[in-house]
Amino acid sequence: MPAQGRKVAVVGMGGAFPTCSGLQDFNDKLFSNQSLIREWDKALAYQKQLRSVVSGYITEDEMDLEMVTAPFAENYPETYIDKLGRIPDANLSTADLGSIWAMLGARDAVNMAGWSEKEVQSGQTGVVAGSGGSGNLILRVAWHHFFEEGRKSRIAGSHTVDRTMFYREAANISCFLKTKGVCEAIGSACATGLGNIGYAYRLIKFGVQDRVIAGGLEGTSLETFIGFDGMQVLSKGFKPEESSRPFDMNRNGFVCSFGCGIVALEEYEMAKARGAKILGVIDEYFNNSDGDGDMFYPSFEGQQRLWKGLMTDPGLRPDVVKVHGTSTPAGDAVELLSVVDALGESGYHISAPKSQFGHMLGGAGAVEFITAILMLENQQVLPCLNSNTLNPELEPFQKDAKWNGPDKSLAAYRDLLPLQSFSKEINRVACLNYGFGGTNSAILVSKDN
Amino acid sequence: MERQEIVNGLVEILKTVRTIDPEKLKHITEDTDLRADLNTPSTELINIAAKAEHKFGVEFEDDDIDELGSKIKDVVDLVLKAKARQNK
């Protein structure tokens, strides 16, 4: 149960963002309506085997990292070099690419928070971070040499487990910063990023921790990309910057992207007492499952329950809804109608950051939570790029006799979906993310008053 | 293969282990202890063994690796033992 009087403040942010040199560059590109999606050279190298070749990816060089390959196993990343010396070699030796991003993001978030070394290295400081983790180079090469080449297990070296275990990012952050509190990872597919932040919120709200470093990520990985490409769910046939088009009538899939978002959360009164800059205050977090037995298809009823759980205080109405908005034919229509069902037809706007950088999978919820904080800071709504044409006809499921949601077509809600960023007073943002398995997560975050 | 030749090869391998201070590699002898003198993390020892297999063109027995000591001379002995087995 929540401990009496405890609130949760967002006091720091960091991460890794496609084409961006850092958080400020990310901010500037987003609010000037730029797309961070490019043709991906690694995908182009396998063009004949792939449907899609666009991504919001991040290279090692862009993060000032260099991969060191093992001499005895071709393409096997033995370790990485941090060209800027931000992370000690001992920590790099236990980290895959995503874990390095997580450590860098955590470092930036903690610096922004202004936590002292004593605070960071306290039993009251936890780490909760994770990724989708559906594939990576380390396991692929290690397994290839073992199974296909018949080599000894030691060919993969002694860092296969620590660099591929489920909670590797949280573990690496904790070892890097020497935190002494909770260290765990929440995994909920594409809701992972928001799920970790939501869990961290609860740890503070319930009085278990005073500070938590939380977030989600997905390290650049062609192995992950291949899985989604094989499902035929990736966007195809558009220019890179037009490939992610949530809610547009001609959308045909999502853009598989990569990135990392890490935030520093702190008990509100403690943050206030030490004079911290409060970037946002988390009002509520709620998550649930569809419960309809369907692994993939979104559930309007599940999302209705999600909104009901989130909006226990009707006074906490959002000015902006940061949607999951993947650009898949099935997902977007259900989501838009569930938002309208919960909030009505006006009085708020919808922002779809995936339209600018694609779907970062396990990183999506956390990076998009950061975009929500940036919207509060900038007092600007991020756009739904490329949502040029909304379906003027009813969706097929709206014609079902059992349908109990809005009875207008998506085109009726044009005014909710800005094609460009714009300024308005924003006091509260709702963040939504969903994942395979029918998992749904939602958070409300407000400007500090 | 001479023992010093193997020591020199091992130094080249140790230079690629980024968790070992390169300064400590300037005066390596067969009595140098990988753990005590070079502060090599225990998890890196198997990586060093795998690199030695590659560099010297041998394959160690699993039991021999299990019983491997942490001094340079232990690795030299292991390489020579594998070489001898190879030449039988």
Boltz contact constraints between the chains, C-beta under 6 A:
constraints:
  - contact:
      token1: [A, 71]
      token2: [B, 54]
      max_distance: 6.0
  - contact:
      token1: [A, 72]
      token2: [B, 54]
      max_distance: 6.0
  - contact:
      token1: [A, 89]
      token2: [B, 18]
      max_distance: 6.0
  - contact:
      token1: [A, 89]
      token2: [B, 19]
      max_distance: 6.0
  - contact:
      token1: [A, 90]
      token2: [B, 19]
      max_distance: 6.0
  - contact:
      token1: [A, 93]
      token2: [B, 19]
      max_distance: 6.0
  - contact:
      token1: [A, 154]
      token2: [B, 46]
      max_distance: 6.0
  - contact:
      token1: [A, 154]
      token2: [B, 50]
      max_distance: 6.0
  - contact:
      token1: [A, 157]
      token2: [B, 47]
      max_distance: 6.0
  - contact:
      token1: [A, 158]
      token2: [B, 43]
      max_distance: 6.0
  - contact:
      token1: [A, 158]
      token2: [B, 46]
      max_distance: 6.0
  - contact:
      token1: [A, 158]
      token2: [B, 47]
      max_distance: 6.0
